[in-house]
Amino acid sequence: MKVKDIMNTNVKTAQADTPVRSIVEVMCFNKISGLPVVDANNNVVGVVSEKDVLRKMFPDISDVAREEGVPDFERMEKDYTDALSLKTGDIMSRLVASATPEMPVMKAVSMMCVQKIRRIPVLEGSKLVGIISLGDVHKAIFANSLKAS
């Protein structure tokens, strides 16, 4: 099975200047945990996930080391509003693991597992053409197993 056989081509995306509040709305309302970040020519320049948003709420390890006592986790939760005021480019990951349409699905899965990510953009060159998630792979493999039974 190839990536092109199971990839989703209706991909929600963001741009680096998209407000984080907007990408959080897209993720929450569409029940997705991350988005590819593209430039004006649909070239992938990064990815952004729920983890990236939530990570912005936590202090840097050096800040924790300077503070005495236990970190104030209640205050950190209130910092969520500060994270929402950023731009996607401020929090996105710029190193992007990607698949190609012709790549075997299990090779893409192995990349996701090694890098501990749940979704991977599908590129032709640097252009976004789709996305696959671990859920997509699981559904496809399950569907194939039903056909074989």
C-alpha positions in Angstrom: 0.0 0.0 0.0 1.3 3.4 -1.0 0.8 6.7 0.9 -1.2 8.1 -2.1 -3.7 5.3 -1.5 -4.7 6.6 1.9 -3.7 10.2 2.2 -6.2 12.9 2.8 -6.0 15.7 0.2 -8.3 18.1 1.9 -5.7 19.4 4.3 -6.2 22.2 6.8 -3.2 24.4 6.8 -1.8 27.5 8.4 0.7 30.2 7.4 3.5 31.5 9.6 1.6 34.8 10.2 -1.7 33.0 11.2 -2.6 33.9 14.7 -2.3 30.9 17.1 -5.9 31.5 18.2 -7.0 30.8 14.7 -5.1 27.5 14.4 -6.4 26.4 17.8 -10.0 27.0 16.5 -9.3 25.0 13.4 -7.8 22.1 15.5 -10.6 22.1 18.1 -13.5 22.4 15.6 -12.1 19.8 13.2 -10.8 17.4 15.9 -7.3 17.4 14.6 -4.1 17.8 16.6 -1.9 19.6 14.1 -1.5 21.4 10.8 1.2 21.9 8.2 2.4 25.4 7.8 2.7 26.6 4.2 3.9 29.7 2.4 2.0 31.5 -0.3 3.1 28.9 -2.9 1.9 25.9 -0.8 5.5 25.0 0.1 5.7 23.4 3.6 7.7 25.6 5.9 6.8 23.9 9.2 4.2 22.1 11.3 2.3 23.2 14.3 0.6 20.9 16.9 -1.4 21.1 20.1 1.9 20.2 21.9 3.5 23.3 20.4 0.7 25.5 21.7 0.7 23.9 25.2 4.5 23.9 25.4 4.4 27.7 25.2 2.6 27.8 28.5 5.4 26.2 30.4 8.4 28.1 31.7 11.9 27.5 30.2 13.9 25.1 32.3 16.3 27.9 33.3 13.3 29.9 34.7 12.2 26.9 36.8 15.8 26.5 38.1 15.8 30.2 39.2 12.5 29.9 41.0 12.4 28.6 44.5 9.9 26.0 45.4 7.4 24.3 43.2 6.4 25.9 39.9 3.0 27.6 40.0 1.0 25.3 37.7 -2.3 27.3 38.2 -0.5 30.4 36.9 0.8 28.5 33.9 -2.8 27.6 32.9 -3.7 31.3 32.9 -0.7 31.8 30.5 -2.7 30.0 27.8 -4.1 33.4 26.7 -0.6 34.6 26.1 0.1 31.6 23.9 -3.0 32.4 21.9 -1.7 35.9 21.1 1.3 34.6 19.3 1.7 33.9 15.5 2.0 30.3 14.2 5.6 31.1 13.1 6.5 31.7 16.8 5.7 28.2 17.9 5.8 25.9 14.8 8.5 23.2 14.3 10.6 24.1 11.3 12.1 20.6 10.9 9.4 18.6 9.0 9.4 14.9 8.5 7.4 14.2 5.3 6.3 11.4 3.0 5.9 11.2 -0.8 2.8 9.9 -2.5 4.8 6.8 -3.8 6.3 6.0 -0.4 5.2 2.7 1.1 2.7 3.4 4.0 4.7 1.4 6.5 7.8 3.5 5.8 5.8 6.6 6.6 4.6 4.9 9.8 8.1 4.0 10.8 9.1 7.7 10.4 6.1 8.8 12.5 6.9 6.2 15.2 10.7 7.0 15.4 9.9 10.8 15.6 7.0 10.3 17.9 4.5 12.3 15.7 0.9 11.4 14.8 0.7 12.9 11.3 3.0 13.6 8.4 2.6 15.9 5.4 2.8 14.4 2.0 4.9 16.4 -0.4 5.8 16.4 -4.1 9.0 18.3 -4.0 8.3 20.9 -1.3 4.6 21.3 -2.3 1.9 20.0 0.0 -0.4 17.4 -1.7 -1.8 15.6 1.3 -1.4 14.4 4.8 -1.6 11.0 6.6 -2.1 10.2 10.2 -1.6 7.1 12.3 -5.4 6.9 12.4 -5.6 6.9 8.6 -3.0 4.1 8.5 -4.7 2.0 11.1 -8.1 2.3 9.4 -6.6 1.4 6.0 -4.8 -1.7 7.4 -8.0 -2.7 9.3 -10.0 -2.4 6.1 -7.5 -4.5 4.2 -7.6 -7.2 6.9 -11.4 -7.3 6.5 -11.1 -7.8 2.8 -8.6 -10.7 3.3 -10.9 -12.5 5.8 
